[in-house]
Amino acid sequence: MSEIRANTISDAAGTGPVTLTGQYGIKIWSRVDYSSGTPVIADSFNISSVTDLAVGNVGNTYTTAMSDANYSASVTALLGSRVGAVIGATQLAGSIGTTVTLSNTAAEADVSRNLTCTGDLA
């Protein structure tokens, strides 16, 4: 049996992380914060910007597209004491939309959320 131990795995030049293309790692992720009243990227990978599309709906513009429409997207929302949420992801032109709808009031649907996508990059 073999064992590999490492503190850091870098690209061939030693200047950055390895690029995952055909492997099954996370290809897109974002943490979008709403504490300021508008969506702001708190942290991300392969996301260049976010856009407030409507109450509860945020577009996450990716840097490198997925290879096709056959990928998996998962969204979670930081709801706090709010209940009755419907959470989803939608494919948009050049981005992935995350939607959070609450049964309380529409204004509370603008909550912080996390997005992850797995599949193959273009």
C-alpha positions in Angstrom: 0.0 0.0 0.0 1.3 3.5 -0.9 0.9 6.7 1.1 1.3 10.3 0.0 1.7 13.0 2.5 1.9 16.7 1.5 1.2 20.1 3.0 0.7 21.8 -0.4 0.0 20.5 -3.9 0.9 23.1 -6.6 0.8 23.3 -10.3 3.9 22.4 -12.4 5.3 25.9 -12.1 4.8 25.9 -8.3 2.9 29.2 -8.5 -0.7 28.1 -7.9 -3.1 25.3 -7.2 -3.6 22.4 -9.5 -6.4 22.8 -12.1 -9.2 20.3 -11.9 -10.7 19.7 -15.3 -12.0 16.1 -15.8 -12.0 15.2 -12.1 -15.0 15.2 -9.9 -14.1 18.1 -7.5 -16.0 21.2 -6.8 -15.7 23.5 -9.9 -17.7 26.5 -8.7 -18.5 27.7 -5.2 -19.6 30.9 -3.7 -20.6 32.4 -0.4 -22.8 35.4 -1.0 -23.5 37.7 1.9 -26.5 40.0 2.3 -25.6 41.9 5.5 -25.3 45.2 3.5 -28.7 44.8 1.8 -27.1 43.9 -1.6 -25.4 40.6 -2.6 -21.6 40.7 -2.0 -19.2 37.9 -2.7 -17.8 36.9 0.8 -15.6 34.3 -0.8 -15.7 32.2 -4.0 -14.0 30.0 -6.6 -14.6 30.4 -10.3 -17.2 33.2 -9.7 -16.3 36.7 -11.1 -19.4 38.6 -9.9 -22.9 38.4 -8.4 -26.0 40.3 -9.5 -29.2 41.0 -7.6 -31.8 39.8 -10.1 -34.9 40.2 -7.9 -35.9 39.7 -4.3 -34.5 36.3 -3.3 -32.8 35.7 -6.7 -29.0 36.2 -7.2 -27.0 35.5 -10.4 -23.5 34.1 -9.9 -21.4 34.8 -13.0 -18.8 32.2 -13.5 -15.3 32.7 -14.8 -15.0 29.4 -16.6 -18.2 27.8 -17.8 -19.3 24.2 -17.2 -18.8 21.9 -20.2 -22.5 21.3 -20.7 -25.9 21.5 -18.8 -25.2 18.1 -17.1 -23.8 19.3 -13.8 -25.0 19.3 -10.3 -25.7 22.5 -8.4 -26.5 22.7 -4.7 -27.6 25.8 -2.7 -27.9 26.3 1.0 -29.2 29.5 2.7 -28.3 31.0 6.1 -31.9 31.5 7.4 -31.3 32.1 11.1 -34.7 32.0 12.8 -36.7 32.2 9.5 -38.6 29.2 8.4 -40.4 27.8 5.4 -37.7 28.3 2.8 -37.7 26.9 -0.8 -34.1 27.0 -2.1 -33.0 26.3 -5.7 -30.5 26.8 -8.5 -31.3 27.8 -12.1 -29.1 27.8 -15.2 -28.9 31.2 -16.7 -26.9 32.5 -19.7 -23.3 32.9 -18.4 -24.3 32.3 -14.8 -26.1 30.2 -12.2 -29.0 31.7 -10.3 -29.7 31.0 -6.7 -33.2 31.5 -5.4 -34.5 31.6 -1.8 -38.2 32.0 -1.2 -39.6 32.3 2.3 -43.2 31.8 3.4 -42.9 34.8 5.9 -42.3 37.9 3.8 -40.7 38.5 0.4 -38.2 41.0 1.9 -36.7 38.3 4.1 -35.8 36.2 1.0 -32.6 38.2 0.5 -30.5 36.1 2.7 -26.9 34.9 2.6 -26.4 31.7 0.6 -23.8 29.2 -0.5 -23.6 27.6 -4.0 -21.5 24.6 -5.1 -21.4 23.0 -8.5 -19.8 19.7 -9.6 -19.3 18.4 -13.1 -16.8 19.1 -15.9 -15.5 22.5 -16.9 -15.6 23.6 -20.5 
